[in-house]
Amino acid sequence: MAALRGERPWRIPVDGTSAGAPTAYSSNDYERLRTVVSLPDRSSPWLRTTNADNNGDGGESSDKVFRTDLQ
């Protein structure tokens, strides 16, 4: 899960209709996260930031799409 305000990714285990305890990863390393995409055959998720919208303080072209190892 991505968190705009908390600026950190979370891992939340899901089993059917139940969600487990969330695990937070590094805070403020990624700026305002909008999207996390996990691919079935990869262990590293792709993240996208949203720093250049009306609520972010980033300049033009400050948004990023990148892959990271969450540890």
C-alpha positions as CSV (number, residue, x, y, z in Angstrom):
1,M,0.0,0.0,0.0
2,A,1.2,3.5,-0.7
3,A,0.8,6.4,1.7
4,L,0.7,10.0,0.4
5,R,0.7,11.7,3.8
6,G,3.0,9.3,5.6
7,E,5.4,9.1,2.6
8,R,6.1,5.4,3.1
9,P,5.1,2.1,1.7
10,W,3.3,-0.5,3.8
11,R,3.0,-4.3,3.5
12,I,-0.3,-5.7,4.6
13,P,-0.8,-9.4,4.4
14,V,-4.3,-10.4,3.1
15,D,-5.8,-13.9,3.5
16,G,-9.2,-14.2,2.0
17,T,-11.3,-11.5,3.7
18,S,-8.9,-10.8,6.6
19,A,-6.0,-8.4,6.7
20,G,-3.0,-8.9,9.0
21,A,-0.9,-6.4,10.8
22,P,0.7,-3.8,8.5
23,T,4.5,-3.4,8.3
24,A,5.8,0.1,7.6
25,Y,9.0,0.7,5.6
26,S,11.3,3.7,5.5
27,S,9.6,6.9,6.1
28,N,10.3,10.0,4.0
29,D,12.7,8.2,1.7
30,Y,10.2,8.2,-1.2
31,E,8.3,11.4,-0.9
32,R,4.5,11.3,-1.6
33,L,3.7,7.8,-2.8
34,R,0.7,7.3,-5.0
35,T,0.9,3.7,-6.2
36,V,2.6,0.4,-5.4
37,V,2.6,-2.4,-7.9
38,S,3.8,-5.8,-7.1
39,L,4.4,-8.3,-9.9
40,P,3.9,-12.0,-9.3
41,D,7.3,-13.1,-10.6
42,R,9.3,-10.3,-8.9
43,S,10.2,-9.6,-5.3
44,S,10.8,-5.8,-5.8
45,P,7.7,-3.6,-6.2
46,W,7.4,-0.6,-8.4
47,L,6.4,2.7,-6.8
48,R,5.1,6.0,-8.2
49,T,5.3,9.4,-6.5
50,T,3.0,12.4,-6.9
51,N,5.0,15.4,-5.9
52,A,4.1,17.8,-8.7
53,D,0.3,17.8,-8.2
54,N,-1.6,20.7,-6.4
55,N,-0.9,19.2,-3.0
56,G,2.8,18.4,-3.4
57,D,5.7,20.8,-3.2
58,G,7.8,19.3,-5.9
59,G,8.5,21.1,-9.1
60,E,7.6,20.1,-12.6
61,S,9.1,16.7,-13.5
62,S,9.6,15.8,-9.8
63,D,7.3,12.7,-10.0
64,K,9.1,9.4,-10.2
65,V,8.5,5.8,-11.1
66,F,11.0,3.3,-9.7
67,R,11.6,-0.2,-8.5
68,T,12.9,-0.8,-4.9
69,D,13.8,-3.5,-2.5
70,L,11.8,-3.1,0.6
71,Q,13.8,-4.4,3.6
